[in-house]
């Protein structure tokens, strides 16, 4: 395997959006399935690329997965405070799982954060059922921050997102 991490190219945005959308749909992470409003956000890679960095894991030219790295606040940050970078929308295509792409993408985000002037911490939100992702975060030294857990849809009681942080 020749796994590389690099910035996404605009001609890849549709493919990345579909990998992300299908990962969330296939894993049952969207409460309203195909009609979930968040599905449009997952597919709109061009929008997030204007406000953050979209990184891809590639093996011999084939995109295995992607992540959005938010180095400093802005419209793509959900929970980042000053001095914090944020990881969002980590997704690996179902057929590419188990090859280390997810962990390599998270490591790349940590490396990017370390190279970002003034960044002291990396934060992220995750759903309760994303157990494989939780294992990656914990293996890389992230710790749970229950005091930062939050609900993106306050009208629905059962959508609390768990949060993690890694102090650099």
Helices and strands as residue ranges (DSSP letters): E 3-7, G 10-12, H 13-26, G 33-35, H 38-43, H 45-49, E 53-59, E 62-70, E 84-92, G 94-96, H 101-114, E 121-126, H 131-139, E 143-144, G 146-148, E 150-151, E 160-167
